[in-house]
Amino acid sequence: MPMHVIDEKAVLPETGQHGNTVPVRVLSDDGTTARVQIEGCGIHLRQGAVHTVASTAVRRSR
């Protein structure tokens, strides 16, 4: 399964320019919004938390 990532700014816009990049598991994605579960830890986001973000915020890791 490919790994996906988001910038913390997708959940918390006040974190600055981009925040930290964190790995996520995509639980659902309807093309507009995606529900993701945090798979690692960022500065502000913690492993296991579930958030709804814009689908465009989710990208494959390199």
N, C-alpha and C positions, 0 to 999 in steps of 0.2 A: 504494500500500500504506500503510495507516495506521501511524503510528509508535506504538510502545509504550514504556513506561518502567517502571522499578522503583526503589524506594528502596534504597540500598546496604545498609540494615539487613536486607533480605531475604536477602542472601548472608552478611553479617557482622553478626550481632546486636549485637556488642560496640561497634559504631561510634557508639552513642548513640541519641538519640530517633528520628531518621529517617535520618540520614546525608544524602548528596547524592542527588538524583534523576538517573538516567542513562538515556539512550535505549537500547533493546535491540531485537534482531530475535528474534522467537519462532521457534525451530527446531521445537519440538513441544510439545503441550499435551494431556494426557489428562484434564483436568478436575480433577486432584489436584495434579500437579506439571508444571512447564513447564521445558524446556531453552531457555535464552536466550543469545544472543551479545551482548556489550556493544558498542554502536555508537559510543559516545563515551567520555570519560574522566570519572571521578568523583574523589573524594579517595582512595579505596582501590581501586576497580575500574578496569581498563584495557581499552582498545579491543581487541576480538578475542577476549577471554577468554570461555569458555563455562561457564555455571553452571546448576545445577538449583535452582529455587525453587518455592515454593507457587504454584499457579495464581492464587490470590487476590492475590498480590503484584504481578501483571502488570496494568497498566491502560493505557488509551489516553491519549496526551498530548493536551493541550487546544490 
